[in-house]
Amino acid sequence: MQAFNHYFYFADAPQLSQKCDNRLPLVQIKEHQGEALSVLFSLRSPWVSMTQREVRYYTNTPFEDFSTPTTVWALEIGGLFTLIWYAKNKEIHYIKAEGYSDKLLQFWVLHTFFPLVLELERRYHVLHVSGVKLKHKTLLFSAYSGGGKSTLVEYFIGKGHGFYGDDTVAIEEDKRGYKAISSYPFCRPYRKPEVLGYHVLNFVQTVDLLSSVYLLERVEADAKVNIVPLYGVEKFEVLYKSKFVSFESMKQERYLFASKMANHVEVFKISIPWKLERLDEVYQAILIHNGV
């Protein structure tokens, strides 16, 4: 399966692995057969909440320096499994707990664990956004959880547009600007916990230059659909607050990334009337705004 411009192969659950371009970097997921966690790692963090679960990290690096790339680290998801990242071989090993299932493994690897890998290894910045391809333009939608990102992107999918992700999209900077990397080919518009959703056929498998970001602003059901450009601090805040994960030791890096990106990417605020019957009106406004 293609995700984040890598090919993921679930060795012990091949039904989760769809065909993909084998030229992509391979990430293999398999059950751990090696040393115990107590042997592999000298440090363990306190439990913290993540995706409605209690989780904790295992490393050999002090946690205040956890943003420093490390070759091996792990994340224990309470009651489900522990995931171990081996950077050298690009492998994810898992140790089962009582609540293990193949589907939960797939969810946590794609939705949470690998985005953490990308951030910690400085390969991509991962944004908490949804994204669509509109002809030759790449658009991202930013909002707080429950703010309509997935519902709006599903509407675009239904109209035949390309799909980058409904919860995360990775960003890569190069000389031309900022590029969008699709997350994984699943959409869950109604946000059922620990479920990826349904498979999307028109998943974008290319890396494309980012065109613009839209901040979704929830308004009354009878309010007007309106799109306005954002500048300065407002623009920066949209990009900074769209981060998927926040490590305290990476705060300055994230700040600099958002500041620089704000100088190159257009950001708009669009009012979203909170009424499903008006979703097509929002869709049409975005088409017109992009000259489609």
C-alpha positions, 0 to 999 in steps of 0.5 A, spaced: 500 500 500 502 506 498 502 512 503 506 518 505 510 516 498 512 509 501 510 502 500 507 499 506 507 491 506 504 488 512 508 481 512 503 478 517 497 481 514 498 481 507 490 482 506 492 489 508 497 490 503 495 493 496 499 493 490 503 499 489 509 502 485 515 498 487 520 503 486 518 507 492 521 506 499 519 499 502 517 499 509 515 492 512 511 491 518 512 485 522 511 481 528 517 482 533 522 476 534 528 480 537 530 482 544 525 485 550 523 492 550 527 492 557 533 490 553 532 495 547 531 501 551 534 504 557 528 510 558 521 510 558 516 516 558 510 517 562 503 515 559 500 521 555 493 521 551 493 520 544 488 518 539 483 516 545 489 512 548 494 512 553 501 511 550 508 512 552 515 512 548 521 508 549 528 510 547 535 511 549 535 518 548 533 523 553 526 525 552 528 533 552 532 531 546 527 526 543 527 530 537 534 528 535 533 523 530 534 516 533 535 509 529 531 505 534 525 507 538 518 505 540 511 507 542 507 503 546 499 503 545 496 501 551 492 495 551 493 494 543 501 493 542 508 496 542 511 499 535 518 499 534 521 503 529 528 501 526 531 506 521 536 503 518 532 497 515 526 501 515 522 496 519 516 497 524 516 491 529 510 490 533 509 486 540 502 484 541 497 486 547 490 483 548 487 488 544 491 487 538 487 486 531 490 487 524 485 493 522 488 497 529 495 495 527 494 498 520 490 504 523 496 506 528 501 505 523 498 509 518 495 514 522 499 516 527 506 512 528 509 513 521 507 521 521 511 521 528 517 517 524 517 522 518 517 528 523 522 526 528 527 524 522 526 531 519 523 528 512 517 531 511 513 536 516 506 533 517 500 537 517 493 536 520 489 537 514 485 534 508 487 535 501 484 535 494 487 535 487 483 540 483 485 540 476 492 542 476 492 545 483 493 542 490 488 545 495 489 543 503 483 544 508 485 546 515 480 546 521 480 544 528 477 536 529 470 536 527 471 542 523 468 539 517 475 537 513 473 530 512 466 532 510 468 537 505 474 533 502 469 527 501 464 531 497 470 533 492 472 525 492 464 524 490 465 529 484 471 525 482 477 530 484 484 527 487 485 525 494 491 527 498 488 525 505 482 526 510 486 528 516 494 528 514 498 531 508 505 531 508 509 537 506 516 537 503 520 543 501 524 544 495 527 550 490 520 550 487 516 551 493 512 546 498 510 540 495 504 536 498 505 528 499 499 524 500 498 520 506 494 514 505 488 512 501 482 512 506 477 517 508 473 517 514 468 523 514 464 521 520 471 520 524 469 513 528 475 512 533 481 508 530 478 506 523 481 509 517 475 509 513 473 506 506 478 506 500 479 511 496 480 509 488 482 516 486 488 517 491 493 521 488 500 518 487 504 523 485 508 529 489 505 536 487 506 543 488 502 546 493 497 551 491 493 554 497 491 552 504 483 554 506 482 555 513 474 552 514 470 557 519 464 554 521 458 559 521 451 559 522 447 555 517 444 561 513 450 565 513 453 567 506 459 563 503 465 567 503 472 567 501 478 572 504 485 572 503 489 572 510 496 575 511 501 576 516 500 573 523 493 570 521 496 567 515 502 564 520 497 562 525 493 557 520 500 554 518 503 553 525 496 551 528 495 546 523 501 541 525 499 534 526 504 533 532 507 537 537 514 536 541 516 541 545 523 540 543 521 541 536 517 548 537 522 552 534 523 548 528 516 548 527 515 556 528 521 557 523 517 552 518 511 556 518 514 562 518 517 561 511 512 557 508 507 563 510 512 567 505 510 562 499 503 559 500 497 563 499 492 562 505 484 563 505 479 563 510 472 560 507 466 561 511 462 554 512 455 554 513 453 548 518 448 545 514 449 539 509 444 541 504 449 547 503 455 543 502 455 544 494 455 551 495 461 551 498 464 546 493 462 551 487 465 557 491 472 554 491 471 552 484 470 559 482 475 561 487 480 557 483 478 559 476 475 552 475 
